[in-house]
Amino acid sequence: MKKLTILFVVLVLASVAFAQNPMWFKGTLDGAIAKAKVDHKLVLIDFYSYT
């Protein structure tokens, strides 16, 4: 059981080490949509509001 726990911790740490950071687009929505069409990707719109 101890070996399994150590293996799990090592795998979690390895996955965090190789995780990629998102490349945030700075510009207009129209520019983001145009770039997404060229790259054949989706557009994620992240927003929030105070309530």
Secondary structure, DSSP 8 states (H G I E B T S, - for coil): -HHHHHHHHHHHHHHHHT--------S-HHHHHHHHHHHT-----------
